[in-house]
Amino acid sequence: MEILSVLGAALAAFVLGSVWYMVLAESWMDAAKIPKDEDGKPEGGMTAGIFAGSFVLQLIVAGMMRHVFSTSGVDGIGAGFISGAGIGLFFISPWIAINNMYAMRPIRLSLIDGGYATVACAAMGLVLTLLS
């Protein structure tokens, strides 16, 4: 059952990411200074490899979250949701902000990406505890 919970958690975060970045596409591309073609889409487009790699990385995060939850006794959907949100907000988001500060990128980019990390990790925590 553990592998199914990890797969489900990664899938939830992946789907959430597609919605998050669809809604915030214009703001994200502007903040990240992504060059756009005449249709307003990223130059070169997105490849299947980017999406596949993204999902594999989501699996890694979900697998580690499952391990952390298991060893620290996080159970129940409320605890999973809050613990996941905490991981996104207090571990991943600050790291994103550090990288963006040194790259001299706007804080808006950190807010968009950190917001996604927080919401996605909360969803992962919810799914991990729901399917455990």
RADA-V20026 format. One record per residue. PSI is psi in degrees with one decimal (999 if undefined). Layout:
psi=PSI
psi=PSI
This chain:
psi=-26.9
psi=-41.4
psi=-35.8
psi=-37.3
psi=-37.0
psi=-44.6
psi=-44.3
psi=-40.5
psi=-43.2
psi=-41.5
psi=-41.5
psi=-45.7
psi=-37.5
psi=-46.5
psi=-43.6
psi=-40.0
psi=-38.9
psi=-39.3
psi=-46.1
psi=-51.1
psi=-18.2
psi=-44.8
psi=-38.6
psi=17.7
psi=-50.0
psi=-48.0
psi=-41.7
psi=-46.0
psi=-38.9
psi=-47.4
psi=-37.1
psi=-5.2
psi=45.0
psi=124.6
psi=139.3
psi=150.4
psi=-174.1
psi=-19.4
psi=-1.9
psi=10.1
psi=158.9
psi=135.2
psi=136.2
psi=-19.4
psi=-180.0
psi=138.2
psi=162.3
psi=-33.6
psi=-36.7
psi=-44.4
psi=-40.1
psi=-44.9
psi=-39.1
psi=-44.1
psi=-39.6
psi=-43.0
psi=-35.1
psi=-39.7
psi=-41.1
psi=-46.3
psi=-46.9
psi=-40.6
psi=-42.8
psi=-38.4
psi=-41.3
psi=-42.9
psi=-46.2
psi=-44.2
psi=-43.3
psi=-46.1
psi=-21.0
psi=3.2
psi=24.8
psi=115.6
psi=157.9
psi=141.7
psi=-32.8
psi=-46.2
psi=-38.0
psi=-44.0
psi=-49.6
psi=-42.1
psi=-42.1
psi=-45.2
psi=-39.8
psi=-40.7
psi=-46.3
psi=-44.5
psi=-39.2
psi=-11.2
psi=-57.6
psi=-46.9
psi=-43.6
psi=-35.9
psi=-41.5
psi=-45.2
psi=-40.3
psi=-49.8
psi=-43.1
psi=-34.0
psi=-47.3
psi=-28.0
psi=0.4
psi=41.4
psi=157.3
psi=149.6
psi=-27.9
psi=-35.8
psi=-42.0
psi=-37.4
psi=-40.9
psi=-51.4
psi=-39.6
psi=-35.6
psi=-43.9
psi=-44.6
psi=-41.3
psi=-49.0
psi=-41.0
psi=-41.0
psi=-34.8
psi=-42.9
psi=-42.0
psi=-45.9
psi=-40.1
psi=-49.3
psi=-41.1
psi=-42.3
psi=-28.8
psi=-38.5
psi=4.7
psi=999
